[in-house]
Amino acid sequence: MNKLIRFGAQIGLLLTIWLILWSGQFWKTPFILENISAFIAQILVVLFLIYIAAPKYLFTKRYLHFIGISVLILILANLAVSYFSPQIIEPIPRLRGMNMPPDDMNPREPHRPPSEFLTQSLLIVLSYILATVIEVIYYNQKNEEALIKSKAQTLNTELKLLKSQINPHFLFNALNNIYALSGIDTEKTQKSISYLSDMLRYVLYECEQPLVSLQKEMDYIDNYIKLFRLKSSKTYPIKTEFNVSNPNIMLSPMLLIPFVENAFKHSNIEKIKDTFITIYIETTAQSILFKIENSIPEAPVNKDELGGIGLENVKKRLAIIYPNTHELKITTVNNTFSVSLKLEQHV
């Protein structure tokens, strides 16, 4: 709402009030003429507030200047009303053929009772105060909308940044696995490339959407595990259990993957002995439950700190996308690192 529209709306409100007052006097011409100067004064003080006083002093936090100039403009407005109103009503008796007393020839002599002048002065002051309140409300609302928009843009930028930090991490791991296979088994290398192709397709295209189906996230996890298993002919102690009644339930893309990557990275699963990874996914009508556990070697592997940047990014994304609809628990008990994540379904 621009200044002109707000000005017109406030003048319309003032006009409505005056019409009610005038109708109470049965539209008597003297009453209208006596008060029209007060109405004009109200228009001018509101105009002054919207275009000068509020933007230049009030909204720049120059409060003393605003109060001082407001008091000054209200005094001038009331002096103008007291000066011009008698001149307006002065010709009325002459039109009716009435004789004017000599004292009434002085245009500066007041013709109205003090109570009437005080009433008009009060209306001018109240109209200025009302206009100030309306301007402050509009200003605060506008600032709040701008703040919300700014926060949304910031969150969107942060989400994109967090996603961009996820993708290179996954890609480097996959390429290292394929490189290790290339000199050992051609058939496994071809399978690895196929798995990697599906994973890249998901990352590059599906992850551009704000939400994806749980099925696509599970397919990615499945391909990730298959790609890892192809590194060796050994049987890795990796267990998955997906009790998913609704695979089309939606969630934010690449939300579960960092937990899986973290488990593979810190469990030292390549050693097989005394290691394990267990992945469990379950759905209800309104939620997704994801659990993952992995062993922690007695002698820590020379890698990043357990959890690392990947899990920190997930926590930030959860705080942004699921601020009040997620429950994340991360525990370490008896050399077992456990993650439990519950997500409420996106509407």
C-alpha positions in Angstrom: 0.0 0.0 0.0 1.7 3.2 -1.2 1.5 6.6 0.6 -1.2 8.0 -1.7 -3.6 5.1 -1.0 -3.0 5.3 2.7 -3.6 9.0 2.6 -6.8 8.6 0.7 -8.0 5.9 3.1 -7.4 8.0 6.2 -9.1 11.0 4.6 -12.0 8.8 3.8 -12.2 7.8 7.5 -12.0 11.5 8.6 -14.7 12.4 6.1 -17.0 9.7 7.4 -16.6 11.0 11.0 -17.4 14.5 9.9 -20.4 13.4 7.8 -21.7 11.7 11.0 -21.2 14.9 13.0 -22.8 17.1 10.3 -25.8 14.8 9.9 -26.3 15.2 13.7 -26.8 18.9 13.1 -29.3 18.2 10.3 -26.8 19.5 7.7 -27.1 23.0 8.9 -25.0 25.3 6.7 -23.5 27.4 9.5 -22.3 24.3 11.3 -20.7 22.9 8.2 -19.0 26.2 7.3 -17.8 26.6 10.9 -16.1 23.2 10.9 -14.9 22.9 7.3 -11.6 24.6 8.2 -11.0 22.0 10.9 -11.6 19.3 8.3 -9.1 20.9 5.9 -6.6 21.2 8.8 -7.0 17.5 9.5 -6.2 16.7 5.9 -3.1 18.9 5.9 -1.7 17.4 9.2 -2.2 13.9 8.0 -0.6 14.7 4.7 2.3 16.2 6.6 2.7 13.1 8.7 2.6 10.6 5.9 5.0 12.4 3.6 7.4 14.3 5.9 7.2 13.7 9.7 6.9 9.9 9.8 9.5 8.9 7.1 12.0 11.6 7.9 11.8 11.6 11.7 9.7 8.8 13.3 11.0 5.9 11.2 14.6 7.1 11.4 14.3 7.0 15.2 14.7 10.7 15.6 11.9 10.8 18.2 12.6 14.1 19.8 12.6 15.8 16.4 9.3 14.0 15.5 7.6 15.1 18.8 8.8 18.7 18.4 7.8 19.1 14.8 4.4 17.3 15.5 3.7 19.7 18.3 4.6 22.7 16.1 2.4 21.6 13.2 -0.5 20.9 15.5 -0.2 24.4 17.0 0.0 26.0 13.6 -3.0 24.0 12.4 -5.1 25.1 15.4 -4.1 28.7 15.0 -5.1 28.6 11.4 -8.5 27.1 12.3 -9.2 29.8 14.9 -8.2 32.5 12.4 -10.1 31.3 9.3 -13.3 29.9 10.8 -14.8 33.3 11.8 -14.2 34.7 8.4 -16.1 31.9 6.8 -19.2 32.3 8.9 -19.1 36.1 9.0 -21.0 36.8 5.8 -23.9 34.5 6.8 -25.7 37.2 8.9 -25.3 39.8 6.1 -26.9 37.4 3.6 -29.9 37.2 5.8 -30.2 41.1 6.1 -29.1 41.2 9.7 -27.2 44.1 11.2 -23.7 43.4 12.3 -22.5 44.9 15.6 -19.4 47.0 15.2 -17.2 44.6 17.2 -18.0 41.9 14.7 -16.3 43.7 11.9 -12.9 42.6 13.4 -12.1 39.4 11.6 -9.8 38.3 14.4 -12.5 38.5 17.0 -13.7 35.0 17.9 -17.3 34.2 17.0 -17.5 30.8 18.5 -17.7 29.6 22.1 -14.4 28.2 23.5 -15.9 24.7 23.8 -16.4 24.6 20.0 -12.8 25.6 19.4 -11.6 23.0 21.9 -13.6 20.3 20.2 -12.1 21.1 16.8 -8.6 21.3 18.3 -9.2 17.9 19.9 -10.3 16.4 16.6 -7.3 17.7 14.8 -4.9 16.3 17.5 -6.8 12.9 17.6 -6.7 12.6 13.8 -2.9 13.2 13.9 -2.5 10.6 16.6 -4.7 8.1 14.7 -2.7 8.7 11.5 0.5 8.1 13.5 -0.7 4.8 14.9 -1.8 3.6 11.4 1.5 4.6 9.9 3.4 2.8 12.7 1.3 -0.4 12.3 1.8 -0.3 8.5 5.6 0.3 8.9 6.0 -2.6 11.4 3.9 -4.9 9.2 6.0 -4.0 6.1 9.3 -4.6 8.1 8.0 -7.9 9.4 7.1 -9.1 5.9 10.5 -8.0 4.6 12.2 -9.8 7.5 10.2 -13.0 6.8 11.1 -12.8 3.1 14.8 -12.2 3.9 14.8 -15.2 6.3 13.2 -17.4 3.6 15.9 -16.3 1.1 18.6 -16.9 3.6 17.3 -20.4 4.5 17.0 -21.3 0.8 20.5 -20.2 0.2 21.8 -22.2 3.2 19.9 -25.3 2.1 21.5 -25.1 -1.4 24.9 -24.7 0.2 24.4 -27.7 2.5 23.3 -29.8 -0.4 26.3 -28.7 -2.4 28.5 -29.9 0.5 26.8 -33.3 0.4 27.2 -34.2 -3.3 31.1 -34.0 -3.6 31.5 -36.1 -0.6 29.4 -38.9 -2.0 31.0 -38.6 -5.5 34.6 -38.9 -4.2 33.7 -42.1 -2.2 32.1 -43.7 -5.2 34.9 -42.9 -7.6 37.5 -44.3 -5.2 35.5 -47.5 -5.0 35.3 -47.8 -8.8 39.0 -47.0 -9.2 39.8 -49.8 -6.7 37.7 -52.3 -8.8 39.0 -51.3 -12.2 42.2 -53.3 -11.9 40.6 -56.3 -10.3 37.3 -57.2 -11.9 35.8 -55.8 -15.2 32.3 -57.1 -14.6 32.2 -55.6 -11.1 33.5 -52.4 -12.5 30.6 -52.3 -15.0 28.1 -52.9 -12.2 29.7 -50.2 -10.2 29.3 -47.7 -13.0 25.7 -48.7 -13.4 25.1 -48.2 -9.7 26.9 -44.9 -9.7 24.9 -43.8 -12.8 21.7 -44.3 -10.9 23.0 -42.5 -7.8 24.2 -39.5 -9.9 20.9 -39.3 -11.6 19.2 -39.1 -8.2 21.7 -36.5 -6.9 21.7 -34.3 -10.1 18.1 -34.3 -11.0 15.8 -35.6 -8.2 17.5 -33.7 -5.5 16.6 -30.4 -7.3 13.1 -31.0 -6.0 12.2 -29.9 -2.4 10.7 -33.3 -1.7 11.3 -36.8 -3.0 9.6 -40.2 -2.3 11.1 -42.4 0.4 11.5 -45.1 -2.3 14.0 -43.0 -4.1 16.0 -42.4 -1.0 16.0 -46.1 -0.2 17.1 -46.9 -3.8 20.0 -44.6 -3.3 21.0 -46.3 0.0 20.6 -49.8 -1.7 22.9 -48.7 -4.6 25.4 -47.2 -2.1 25.6 -50.6 -0.2 25.8 -52.6 -3.5 28.6 -50.3 -4.7 30.5 -50.8 -1.4 30.0 -54.6 -1.5 31.6 -54.8 -4.9 34.9 -53.6 -3.4 35.7 -57.2 -2.3 34.4 -60.8 -2.5 34.1 -60.8 1.3 30.7 -60.8 3.0 30.4 -57.6 4.9 28.3 -57.6 8.1 25.7 -55.1 6.7 22.1 -55.6 7.5 19.1 -53.7 6.2 15.5 -53.9 7.1 12.9 -51.8 5.4 9.3 -52.1 6.8 7.8 -49.6 4.5 4.1 -49.7 3.9 4.0 -46.4 2.0 7.1 -46.0 -0.2 5.6 -42.8 -1.7 5.7 -40.9 1.5 7.7 -37.6 0.9 10.8 -36.3 2.6 13.6 -33.9 1.8 16.2 -35.4 -0.5 19.6 -36.7 0.7 18.4 -36.5 4.3 19.2 -40.1 5.3 22.3 -40.6 3.2 24.8 -38.7 5.4 23.9 -41.0 8.3 24.7 -44.0 6.1 27.9 -42.5 4.8 28.9 -41.7 8.4 28.4 -45.4 9.5 30.5 -46.7 6.6 33.2 -44.2 7.3 33.6 -44.7 11.0 32.7 -48.4 11.6 35.9 -49.7 9.9 33.6 -52.2 8.2 36.3 -53.3 5.8 37.9 -55.2 8.6 34.7 -57.3 9.0 35.7 -58.8 12.3 33.9 -57.3 15.3 32.2 -54.7 13.1 28.6 -54.2 11.9 26.2 -51.8 10.3 22.4 -52.1 10.7 20.0 -49.9 8.8 16.3 -49.9 9.7 13.5 -47.9 8.0 9.8 -48.0 9.0 6.8 -45.9 8.0 3.4 -45.2 9.6 0.6 -43.3 8.2 2.1 -40.0 9.2 5.8 -40.5 9.9 9.1 -42.1 8.9 11.3 -43.8 11.4 15.0 -44.3 10.4 17.5 -46.1 12.6 21.1 -46.9 11.9 23.8 -48.4 14.2 27.4 -49.1 13.5 30.3 -50.5 15.5 33.1 -48.2 16.8 36.5 -49.8 16.6 38.6 -49.8 19.8 41.4 -48.2 17.9 39.8 -45.2 16.1 40.4 -45.0 12.4 42.4 -42.0 11.3 39.5 -40.2 9.8 37.4 -37.2 10.7 35.8 -37.0 14.1 32.9 -39.3 14.6 29.8 -37.6 13.1 31.8 -34.9 11.3 30.7 -32.2 9.0 28.1 -34.5 7.3 26.0 -35.0 10.4 26.3 -31.3 11.3 24.9 -30.4 7.9 22.0 -32.8 8.4 21.2 -31.2 11.8 21.1 -27.8 10.2 18.8 -29.0 7.4 16.5 -30.7 9.9 16.3 -27.5 11.9 15.3 -25.6 8.7 13.0 -28.0 7.0 11.5 -29.9 10.0 11.8 -27.3 12.8 9.1 -28.8 15.0 8.4 -32.1 13.2 11.5 -34.2 13.8 13.1 -36.1 16.6 16.8 -36.9 16.3 18.7 -39.0 18.9 22.4 -39.7 18.6 24.0 -42.0 21.2 27.2 -43.9 21.8 26.8 -47.0 24.1 29.2 -50.0 24.4 31.2 -49.2 21.3 28.0 -48.7 19.3 27.1 -45.5 17.5 23.3 -45.2 17.1 21.2 -42.7 15.3 17.4 -42.6 15.5 15.4 -40.1 13.4 11.7 -39.7 13.3 10.1 -37.4 10.7 6.5 -36.3 10.5 5.1 -36.5 7.0 5.2 -33.4 4.9 1.7 -32.1 4.0 
